[in-house]
Amino acid sequence: MIKKIFLYSLIIFSLLADSITEFNSKIEVQEDGSLIITEKINFKFELSRRGIFREFPTDYKDAYGNRYKVRFKVLGVKRDGDSENYSVNKYLNGYKILIGNSDKYLSPGNYIYEIKYQTNRQVGFFKDHDELYWNVTGNGWPVIINKAKAEVILPQNITIEKVEAYTGRYGQSYINYLSNFHDNIAKFETTKYLLPNEGLTVVVGWPKGFIKEQTFTEKVKYFFEDNLEILFFVLFILLILVYYIFVWFKFCRILKKTIIPLFEPPENLLPAEISYIVNKRYSNQCLSSSLVDMAVKGSITIEKENTKYILKKVKKSTIELYENIFDKLFKSHSEIKITDSNSTIFNNIISYCKNYLSNKFDNLYINFNYRYFGFGLIWTIILSVFCFLLVQVSILAIFLLAILVLINIIFYFVLQTYTESGQRVYEQILGFKMFLSFTEKERLKYLSNTEQTPQEYETFLPYAMALDVEALWTKQFTGLFERMAQEGVSYVPIWYHGYRGQFYPNFSSFSSSFSHSISASTYAPGSKSGFSGGKGGGFSGGGGGGGGGGSW
C-alpha cells in the first residue's frame, strides 16, 4: 500500500513538474578567444510562472588555487522571438539572469527563451593544441532536459581535429551523445534525456596558432584583477622589506674600517667567545674549538678509535667555561666517547655554553635591536592576518607568506649589530683573523723576525677553528712541518692520539671530522630519518560555462 502511494506521488509530481523540451546552444569562438553563445531553451511550464532564470558561473580556481574570473556580458534576451525583460545580478560564484516580470505570470505551456551572451578566457591553450572545454547546459537545472544540442563554430580558417563529450551529473563521464564535425563546425546531440542536475559538456580541439593567446602582460593584468588582494599582499611584503632595509642601512649597518693585523686574541677571549661574537650567536665551532683548546691547555686528551673520538680527562681547568664543560663531560667516568648515545650529555654542555656566552656578551657587545625588529614583526602579524582574511588560500598565497616569514627570519639576524665596545672588539677579532689567514708572503712581511714553532701552531689552532680558517692557519706551517719531517722529527701533539706518523698532513680531515662528530652527537638515536622527501580527463560539469537555472 505504501509503495503504491509513493509511486502515485512520483507520477503526480512528474506531471506537475516543469521541463525543458530542448536545450539548443550555439557557441561561436572568436579569433580573440572570446565566445558568443546563443542558447535557445524550450521551457515547458506546468503551472503559471513569471519566467525562467539562468545562472552562469564566472569565478573559478586555477590549478594553484588562485581566483580565475571570466568576463560575462548579456547581449540580449528574447521570449518567443520578442525581446523580454531581464535583470542580471551577482549570485554566488557568478551571475543570475532573471527573465520575466515580477508582476506578470505566464500561462502554463511551452515558451522558447533565447539568451545571447559573451564571455572570454574560456579557451584552453596547451602545448600541442588549443581547445574549448565547455559545459553546455550546466548541471544546476532542477528539471528534466529531454534533448540537448550544441553547435561549436570556429573561425573559418580553422579545422577541428578532435571532439569529445560527456553526460551525467558533475564528475560523471557517460557518453550518451552523438557527434560529428567537419571543417570548423562540430555538432553534438544527447541520445538520452538528462535528469535533474545532469548536463552535457563538450570538448573541441584544434591546432595552435589560430586563436589569439593572452600575452604575458595580459595574463599578469588579469591575474591581479582577479586576485587584487594578492597585489596588496605583494606591496605589503615590499613595504616590510623596505622598512627592514632602511633600518639596517640607517641604524644597524656595520661600517667597514681599515683592519690592522693582531697577533694575539683580543681581550684574552677564548675561541668559543670569539666565535660567538663574530657570528652573534652560538655555532658548532664554539664547542669543537673549546674542546681542542682544552686539549692544548692540558685539560683533556683526544683519541681517535676507528671513526669515533674519545675524550679523556687529565686535569680540571681553572677557566670557568672549561671547568664546567670538564665537570659535565666527566661527571661519572674518566672518558667519554663522542657518539649519539651520549647526546644528552653533549646537549647539556651546548645548552650551558649558549647560556654562558649569551649572559656574558649579549647587550655588552651584541645589540639585537629588538625594538626595530619587533616593530616590523608586529606589523607583519597584523597585516598578514588582515591579508589572509581577504586572500584566497592558494599555493601562491602560501608561497608569499613563506617569503614574508623568511624576510623576518633573515632580518632578525641582519639587524643584529654591535655596541660601541663590541664594534671595537669585533674589529680586533678581524685583525686577529687576518693574522691567522696570512699567506707566506704576508707572514714574512709582518713577522720576519719571528720563528715558527709547533707550540705557536697548537696555541692558535682552536682560534683558527673558531674563525673557520684552520686550513689557512695550517698552511702557514707547511714549511716548518716539512723540515721537521726531513729531519726525522714526527710531529704529533701530546694531547692527540690516533694517527700513525705525521699529524700535520691529516689535520684537515681531523678538524672537519671532529667538528662533525660533535654536531652528530647532539642527535638522539632514531631521531633523524634517512628518507627523502594521475590520471585525469574530462567529465560532465567540467570546463567553462555551466551553471543552471529554473523557473520562477
C-alpha positions in Angstrom: 0.0 0.0 0.0 2.8 2.4 1.0 4.7 1.5 -2.2 1.7 2.3 -4.3 1.2 5.7 -2.6 4.8 6.5 -3.2 4.6 5.6 -7.0 1.4 7.6 -7.4 3.1 10.6 -5.7 6.0 10.4 -8.2 3.6 10.3 -11.1 1.7 13.3 -9.9 4.9 15.2 -9.1 6.3 14.5 -12.6 3.0 15.7 -14.2 3.2 19.0 -12.3 7.0 19.5 -12.8 8.4 21.9 -15.4 10.7 20.5 -18.0 13.0 21.6 -20.8 11.8 20.2 -24.1 15.0 21.1 -25.9 18.2 23.0 -24.9 20.0 24.2 -28.0 23.3 26.1 -27.7 25.4 27.7 -30.5 28.9 28.6 -29.3 30.9 30.8 -31.7 34.6 31.0 -30.9 36.1 34.4 -31.9 39.6 35.0 -33.1 40.4 37.0 -30.0 39.5 33.9 -27.8 36.1 35.2 -26.6 32.9 33.3 -27.1 29.4 34.4 -28.2 26.8 32.0 -27.1 23.2 31.8 -28.1 21.0 29.5 -26.1 17.5 28.6 -27.1 15.7 26.9 -24.3 12.3 25.4 -25.0 10.8 25.5 -21.5 7.5 23.9 -20.6 5.6 25.3 -17.7 3.1 23.0 -16.0 1.9 25.9 -13.7 1.8 29.7 -14.1 5.3 31.2 -14.0 6.8 34.6 -14.3 9.6 33.3 -16.5 12.9 31.5 -16.0 16.3 32.3 -14.6 19.7 31.2 -15.9 22.8 31.0 -13.7 26.3 31.4 -15.2 29.5 30.8 -13.1 32.3 33.3 -13.6 34.5 32.7 -10.6 36.9 29.7 -10.7 40.1 28.5 -9.1 43.1 27.7 -11.2 45.4 24.6 -10.7 47.2 26.5 -7.9 44.2 27.7 -6.0 44.2 31.3 -7.3 41.0 33.1 -8.4 40.3 33.0 -12.1 37.4 35.2 -13.3 35.9 35.1 -16.7 34.1 38.1 -18.1 30.4 37.8 -18.8 28.0 40.2 -20.7 24.4 39.6 -21.7 23.8 40.7 -25.3 20.1 40.1 -25.4 17.1 38.0 -24.2 14.0 37.0 -26.1 10.9 35.0 -25.5 9.2 33.5 -28.4 11.1 35.8 -30.8 10.4 39.1 -29.0 12.6 41.0 -26.6 11.9 40.1 -23.0 12.5 41.9 -19.7 15.5 40.7 -17.7 17.9 41.7 -15.0 21.5 40.5 -14.2 22.5 40.1 -10.6 25.6 38.8 -8.8 24.9 35.4 -7.5 27.3 33.0 -5.6 30.2 32.4 -7.9 28.8 34.1 -10.9 25.6 35.9 -12.2 21.9 35.1 -12.4 19.9 36.3 -15.3 16.3 36.7 -14.1 14.0 36.7 -17.1 10.4 38.0 -16.9 8.3 40.5 -14.9 7.8 40.1 -11.2 4.2 41.2 -11.5 3.2 39.2 -14.6 2.6 35.5 -14.7 2.6 33.4 -17.9 0.1 30.7 -18.5 1.2 27.0 -18.5 2.6 26.0 -21.8 5.8 26.0 -23.9 7.9 29.1 -24.3 11.1 29.4 -26.2 13.7 31.6 -24.4 16.7 32.9 -26.3 19.7 34.1 -24.3 22.7 35.6 -26.1 25.8 36.5 -24.1 29.5 36.9 -24.5 32.3 35.6 -22.3 36.1 35.3 -22.5 39.1 33.5 -21.1 37.3 30.2 -21.8 39.7 28.7 -24.4 42.5 26.4 -23.1 45.9 26.9 -24.7 48.1 23.8 -24.4 51.5 22.8 -25.6 50.3 20.9 -28.7 46.8 22.2 -29.3 44.1 24.6 -28.2 40.6 23.6 -27.1 37.3 24.6 -25.8 36.1 22.6 -22.8 32.5 23.8 -22.4 29.7 22.9 -20.1 26.8 23.4 -22.4 23.7 23.1 -20.2 25.1 23.4 -16.8 24.4 20.8 -14.1 22.2 23.0 -12.0 18.8 22.6 -13.6 16.2 21.0 -11.2 14.2 19.8 -14.2 14.4 17.1 -16.9 16.1 18.1 -20.2 14.5 15.9 -22.9 17.1 16.9 -25.5 20.3 18.9 -25.5 22.1 20.1 -28.6 25.3 22.1 -29.1 27.0 23.5 -32.1 30.6 24.9 -31.8 31.6 27.2 -34.6 35.3 28.2 -35.0 36.6 30.9 -37.4 36.5 29.6 -41.0 40.3 29.2 -41.3 40.5 26.6 -38.6 39.9 22.9 -39.0 38.7 20.9 -36.0 40.9 17.9 -35.1 39.1 16.2 -32.3 35.8 16.3 -30.3 34.5 14.6 -27.2 31.6 15.0 -24.9 30.3 13.8 -21.5 26.9 13.5 -20.0 25.6 12.9 -16.5 26.0 14.5 -13.1 29.0 16.5 -12.1 32.1 14.3 -12.3 30.4 11.6 -14.4 31.6 10.7 -17.9 28.7 9.0 -19.6 28.7 9.0 -23.4 25.0 9.3 -24.2 25.5 11.5 -27.2 26.2 11.7 -30.9 28.7 14.0 -32.5 30.1 14.9 -35.9 32.4 17.6 -37.1 33.6 19.0 -40.4 36.0 21.8 -41.1 35.3 24.4 -38.5 32.0 23.2 -37.1 31.2 20.5 -34.5 27.8 19.3 -33.5 26.6 17.4 -30.5 23.3 15.9 -29.5 22.2 13.8 -26.5 20.7 10.4 -27.1 19.0 10.2 -23.7 17.2 12.7 -21.6 19.1 14.4 -18.8 17.7 14.1 -15.3 17.7 17.0 -12.9 21.3 18.1 -12.2 22.6 16.2 -15.2 24.2 18.1 -18.1 26.1 18.0 -21.4 29.8 19.0 -21.6 31.7 19.2 -24.9 35.4 19.3 -25.8 36.6 20.6 -29.2 40.3 20.7 -30.1 42.1 22.4 -33.0 45.7 23.3 -34.0 47.6 26.1 -32.2 48.3 29.5 -33.7 44.8 30.5 -34.9 43.2 31.8 -31.8 44.9 34.8 -30.1 46.5 33.7 -26.8 46.9 36.1 -24.0 50.3 37.8 -23.7 52.3 37.6 -20.5 51.4 41.2 -19.7 47.7 40.4 -20.3 47.9 37.3 -18.0 49.5 39.4 -15.3 46.9 42.1 -15.7 44.0 39.6 -15.4 45.7 37.8 -12.6 45.9 40.9 -10.4 42.4 42.0 -11.4 41.1 38.6 -10.3 43.4 38.5 -7.2 43.6 42.1 -6.1 44.3 41.1 -2.5 47.5 39.3 -3.7 48.7 42.6 -5.2 48.2 44.2 -1.8 50.0 41.3 -0.2 52.9 41.7 -2.5 53.0 45.5 -1.9 52.9 44.8 1.9 55.8 42.4 1.6 57.8 45.1 -0.3 56.9 47.6 2.4 58.2 45.4 5.2 61.3 44.7 3.1 61.9 48.4 2.5 61.4 49.1 6.2 64.0 46.5 7.3 66.5 47.6 4.6 66.1 51.3 5.8 66.5 50.4 9.4 69.6 48.2 8.6 71.2 51.0 6.5 70.4 53.8 8.9 71.0 52.1 12.3 72.3 48.6 12.1 74.9 48.6 9.3 78.4 47.5 10.4 80.7 50.0 8.7 83.9 48.6 7.4 87.1 50.1 8.7 90.8 49.6 8.0 91.7 46.4 9.8 95.2 46.1 11.3 96.6 42.6 11.9 96.5 41.5 15.5 98.9 38.7 16.7 97.1 37.8 19.9 93.5 37.0 20.8 91.9 40.4 21.8 90.8 40.9 25.4 92.1 37.4 26.2 89.0 35.9 24.7 88.5 32.2 24.4 87.9 30.5 20.9 84.2 29.9 21.7 83.8 33.6 22.8 85.4 34.8 19.6 83.1 32.6 17.5 80.1 33.8 19.4 81.0 37.5 18.9 81.7 37.1 15.2 78.5 35.1 14.5 76.4 37.0 17.1 75.1 33.6 18.2 76.2 30.1 19.2 77.6 27.9 16.4 79.0 24.4 16.2 82.6 25.8 16.3 82.0 27.0 19.8 82.2 23.6 21.4 84.6 21.9 19.0 87.1 24.7 19.3 86.7 24.7 23.1 87.5 21.0 23.4 90.6 21.4 21.2 91.6 24.4 23.3 91.1 22.4 26.5 93.3 19.7 25.0 96.0 22.2 24.0 95.9 23.6 27.6 96.4 20.1 29.1 92.9 19.6 30.5 91.9 16.6 28.3 93.3 14.4 25.5 91.6 13.5 22.3 91.9 10.0 20.9 90.6 8.6 17.7 89.4 5.0 17.7 88.4 3.9 14.2 85.9 6.6 13.2 85.0 7.7 16.7 86.6 10.2 19.0 87.2 9.7 22.7 87.8 12.5 25.3 89.9 11.5 28.3 90.2 13.7 31.4 93.7 14.9 32.6 93.1 17.8 34.9 90.4 20.3 35.6 91.0 23.8 34.1 90.8 27.0 36.1 88.9 28.8 33.3 85.2 29.0 34.2 83.9 27.8 30.8 86.3 24.9 30.6 85.8 23.9 34.2 82.1 23.5 33.8 82.5 21.6 30.4 85.0 19.4 32.2 82.6 18.6 35.0 79.8 17.8 32.7 81.9 15.6 30.5 83.4 13.5 33.2 80.7 13.5 35.8 80.7 9.7 36.2 83.6 8.5 34.0 87.1 9.4 33.2 86.5 9.3 29.5 83.6 9.8 27.1 83.0 8.7 23.5 81.6 11.3 21.1 78.6 9.4 19.8 74.9 9.9 19.7 74.5 7.6 22.6 75.9 10.4 24.7 73.6 13.0 23.1 72.1 14.0 26.5 75.5 15.0 27.9 76.6 17.0 24.8 73.2 18.7 24.6 73.5 19.7 28.2 77.0 21.1 27.5 75.8 23.0 24.4 72.9 24.4 26.5 75.3 25.6 29.1 77.7 27.1 26.6 74.8 29.0 25.0 73.7 30.5 28.3 77.2 31.3 29.3 78.1 33.1 26.1 74.7 34.8 25.9 74.9 36.1 29.5 78.4 37.3 29.0 78.2 39.1 25.6 74.5 39.9 24.8 73.9 43.6 25.3 77.5 44.1 26.3 79.0 43.5 22.9 76.0 42.5 20.8 72.9 44.7 20.2 70.0 42.7 18.9 67.9 45.7 18.1 64.7 44.1 19.3 62.8 47.4 19.1 63.4 47.7 15.3 62.7 44.0 14.6 59.7 43.9 17.0 58.1 46.9 15.2 58.4 45.1 11.9 57.2 41.8 13.3 54.1 43.3 14.9 53.1 44.9 11.6 53.9 41.7 9.8 51.5 39.8 12.1 48.7 42.4 11.9 48.8 42.9 8.2 49.3 39.1 7.5 46.1 38.3 9.4 44.3 41.2 7.6 45.5 40.0 4.2 44.6 36.3 4.8 41.1 37.3 5.8 40.8 38.6 2.2 43.3 36.5 0.2 42.0 33.3 -1.4 44.0 30.4 0.1 46.3 29.3 -2.8 49.8 28.0 -3.4 50.9 31.5 -4.3 49.4 33.0 -1.1 51.2 30.3 0.9 54.4 31.0 -1.0 54.1 34.7 -0.4 53.6 34.1 3.3 56.7 31.9 3.3 58.6 34.7 1.7 57.4 37.1 4.4 58.4 34.7 7.2 61.8 34.2 5.5 62.3 38.0 5.3 61.6 38.3 9.0 63.9 35.4 9.9 66.7 36.9 7.7 66.4 40.4 9.2 66.2 39.1 12.7 69.9 38.2 12.2 70.7 41.1 9.8 69.5 43.8 12.3 71.8 42.4 15.0 74.8 44.7 15.3 77.5 45.6 17.9 77.6 48.1 20.7 80.4 50.6 20.7 82.7 48.4 22.8 81.5 45.3 20.8 82.4 47.0 17.5 85.9 47.7 18.8 86.4 44.1 19.9 84.9 42.8 16.6 87.5 44.9 14.6 90.3 43.4 16.7 89.0 39.9 16.1 89.0 40.6 12.3 92.6 41.8 12.8 93.4 38.5 14.6 91.7 36.5 11.9 93.8 38.4 9.3 96.9 37.1 11.1 95.6 33.5 11.2 94.8 33.8 7.4 98.2 35.1 6.4 99.9 33.8 3.3 103.6 33.0 3.5 104.4 36.3 1.8 102.3 38.3 4.3 103.8 36.4 7.3 107.3 37.3 6.1 106.2 41.0 5.8 104.8 41.3 9.3 106.7 38.5 11.2 110.0 38.2 9.5 111.9 38.1 12.8 109.6 35.6 14.5 110.4 31.9 14.4 107.6 29.5 13.8 107.1 26.7 16.4 104.7 23.8 16.8 103.7 25.4 20.1 102.5 28.6 18.3 100.6 26.4 15.8 98.8 24.5 18.6 98.1 27.6 20.7 96.2 29.4 18.0 94.7 26.3 16.3 91.5 26.4 18.3 91.1 30.1 17.4 91.5 29.2 13.7 88.8 26.6 14.1 86.5 29.1 15.8 87.0 31.5 12.9 86.8 28.8 10.2 90.3 29.5 8.9 92.1 26.4 10.2 93.2 25.4 6.7 94.9 28.7 6.1 96.5 28.7 9.6 97.8 25.2 8.9 99.1 26.2 5.5 101.4 28.8 7.2 103.3 26.0 8.9 103.7 23.8 5.8 107.4 24.7 5.6 108.1 24.0 9.3 106.4 20.6 9.4 108.1 19.5 6.1 111.5 20.5 7.5 110.7 18.6 10.7 109.8 15.5 8.6 113.0 15.7 6.6 114.9 15.9 9.9 113.2 12.7 11.1 111.1 14.5 13.7 107.5 13.3 13.7 105.0 16.0 14.7 102.2 14.7 16.8 100.6 16.8 19.6 100.9 15.3 23.1 97.2 15.9 23.5 96.2 13.8 20.5 96.4 10.0 19.8 95.2 8.2 16.8 97.3 8.9 13.7 100.5 7.0 12.9 103.3 9.2 11.8 102.8 12.8 11.0 99.8 14.6 12.4 100.1 17.6 10.1 99.1 16.1 6.7 96.0 14.7 8.2 94.9 17.8 10.2 92.3 19.0 7.7 90.4 15.7 8.0 90.8 15.7 11.8 89.3 19.2 12.0 86.3 18.5 9.9 85.6 15.0 11.2 86.0 16.1 14.8 83.6 19.0 14.4 81.1 16.8 12.5 81.3 14.2 15.3 80.4 16.9 17.9 77.5 18.0 15.8 76.2 14.5 15.2 76.5 13.6 18.9 73.7 16.0 19.7 71.0 13.9 17.9 69.5 11.0 19.8 69.4 7.7 18.0 66.4 7.3 15.7 65.5 11.0 15.8 66.5 11.7 12.2 65.0 10.0 9.2 67.2 8.8 6.3 64.4 9.1 3.8 63.9 12.0 1.4 61.0 13.6 0.5 47.0 10.9 -12.2 45.5 10.3 -14.3 42.9 12.9 -15.4 40.3 13.5 -18.1 37.1 15.3 -18.8 33.7 14.8 -17.2 30.2 16.2 -17.2 30.2 19.6 -15.4 33.9 20.2 -16.2 35.3 23.1 -18.1 33.9 26.6 -18.5 30.3 27.6 -18.8 27.8 25.6 -16.8 25.6 26.9 -14.1 21.9 26.0 -14.2 18.5 27.6 -14.0 14.9 27.1 -13.4 11.5 28.9 -13.4 10.1 31.5 -11.0 
